Structures are given as C-alpha cells and as structure tokens.
C-alpha cells in the first residue's frame, strides 16, 4: 500500500482515529470537571484549555496543504475539513465558557468587554469570522458558492488564525512562550504556502510563454 495515497479503507480508519483523538481534550476536560479537578479557578482553566485547542486545530488544518505539498501525502487534505470543524467546535466551547460561566449572559458586560478590552475584541471578531467558514464547509455549499468564491471566503482562515494568536498573546500577557510558538508555526505555514504559490505561478507563466 502506498502511504502517500491510502486506499478507502485505510482512509476511513485514519479519519476515525483523528476524530477520536480530536475528542480527547474535551473528554479529559469533562473528566477533570466530574472529579472536581479543575484547580482553584475552573472557569479560567476551561477557557484557556478550549482556546488552546481552538488554535491547535486551526493550525493543524492550515498545515494540511503545506505538509501535503512537502511530503506528497495526498490524504492530508482529506482530513483538513475535519480538523477545521474541530477548531470551530472548540471555539464554540471557548465562547460558551465566556458567555455562560464567566459572564452569566450579562449582555451589557459582554458588550462593554468587546468594546473596551482589545483581546476580547479580536477574539470575538475571529470567532464571528469562523462561523461562515464552518457553515460553508460542505461540498454542497462549495458547489453553491462556486469554487473561486468559496476559496476567497475561506482565505479568512489566515486572518482568523492571526487574530487567535494575538488574542492569546494579549490574554496571557506575561508568559508569551505558547503564543509565540503558535505564531512561529503560523508564520512557517504561511511561508511554505507562499513558496509553493510563487512556484506554481512561475510554472504557469513558463507554460503560457511557450
């Protein structure tokens, strides 16, 4: 079997493993909550945990195409959508933690936070931009929008990921090691994508000039 392509059965097994692995963080979080093992500040623990995994899955989904271009493993793009949807799943948990456990549906306080606290402004904007990407993630929506329009819309993911890194950095303030690591990974992913984009454009120009 060629590991770069995978047959249908192997791909289904891989997707199942990825799905179960992606549920592991929330499963561990629920177990800790059940055992009353979330520390002195449970809301902060849940907020940071769900935010961390939102960014992790965002970067994993963004990394799928560059890794495929570097390795030739075409199956990587077949799990990209799942990774992106799990990023949205954890983003929803992150937002709901803030909405329910932190603010208790205090809409006036939430509005004030969004307007006056930059890290919440950026985080909320990134979450809002993530919603249309999740809604249009299906093949049917891609056909309905048309390939070019769909690609233009989904380029928002770069802005969303950047906003997520900034949101994280402003939130932690002192220990910037994790936000900087996320930022470095994002920069590397964008650099690889840019390299292959320039390479493809040069090849296209060379063929058109023949």
C-alpha positions, 0 to 999 in steps of 0.5 A: 500500500502506498502511504502517500495515497491510502486506499478507502479503507485505510482512509476511513480508519485514519479519519476515525482515529483523528476524530477520536483523538480530536475528542480527547481534550474535551473528554479529559476536560469533562473528566477533570470537571466530574472529579472536581479537578479543575484547580482553584479557578475552573472557569479560567482553566476551561477557557484557556484549555478550549482556546488552546485547542481552538488554535491547535486545530486551526493550525493543524488544518492550515498545515494540511496543504503545506505538509501535503505539498512537502511530503506528497501525502495526498490524504492530508487534505482529506482530513483538513475539513475535519480538523477545521470543524474541530477548531470551530467546535472548540471555539464554540466551547471557548465562547460558551465558557465566556458567555455562560460561566464567566459572564452569566449572559450579562449582555451589557458586560459582554458588550462593554468587554468587546468594546473596551478590552482589545483581546476580547475584541479580536477574539470575538471578531475571529470567532464571528469570522469562523462561523461562515467558514464552518457553515460553508464547509460542505461540498454542497455549499462549495458547489453553491458558492462556486469554487473561486468564491468559496476559496476567497471566503475561506482565505479568512482562515489566515486572518482568523488564525492571526487574530487567535494568536494575538488574542492569546498573546494579549490574554496571557500577557506575561508568559508569551512562550505558547503564543509565540510558538503558535505564531512561529508555526503560523508564520512557517505555514504561511511561508511554505504556502507562499513558496509553493504559490510563487512556484506554481505561478512561475510554472504557469507563466513558463507554460503560457510563454511557450 
